[in-house]
């Protein structure tokens, strides 16, 4: 009977058990924070790519390949293959509720399949950004 009592009140491994419980939660929070930071950074880089692509199309500097320009810009931000699709609307009369009298806007939308090696809830299926720029007539 005294052996059970001794085993129940033995506190030698209590620190190891507490560490195992806390370390698991801390590891999940750390990996989630890294993944969220990567997703925000990727979205920011894609937004800058969309801005530059809209400007390039509006100024006529992209030639006939705006998708190639966008993919090149994304690759410059260390995101090769991040641009999954690109849509261009060069006949819009307003941009985010603002309009230019007698002018048009170029609106670029980029969709990217966000990559992640982690299971749900640490992944985002895709990122989407858009940008607009007044067109030179």
Long-range contacts (C-beta under 8 A, 24 or more apart in sequence): 31-118, 31-122, 32-122, 35-116, 35-118, 35-122, 35-123, 38-116, 39-114, 39-116, 39-124, 39-127, 42-79, 42-82, 42-112, 42-114, 42-127, 43-127, 43-129, 45-74, 45-77, 45-78, 45-79, 45-82, 46-74, 46-79, 46-82, 46-83, 46-110, 46-112, 46-127, 46-129, 47-129, 47-131, 48-73, 48-77, 49-73, 49-74, 49-77, 49-83, 49-110, 49-129, 50-108, 50-109, 50-110, 50-129, 50-130, 50-131, 51-131, 51-133, 53-86, 53-108, 53-110, 53-131, 54-106, 54-107, 54-108, 54-131, 54-132, 54-133, 55-133, 57-88, 57-90, 57-106, 57-108, 57-133, 58-90, 58-105, 58-106, 58-133, 58-134, 58-135, 58-136, 59-136, 60-136, 66-108, 70-108, 70-110, 74-112, 79-112, 82-112, 83-110, 83-112, 84-111, 84-112, 84-113, 84-126, 85-110, 85-111, 86-110, 90-135, 92-132, 95-132, 95-134, 96-132, 100-134, 103-134, 103-135, 103-137, 104-134, 104-135, 104-137, 105-132, 105-133, 105-134, 105-135, 106-132, 106-133, 106-134, 106-135, 107-131, 107-132, 108-132
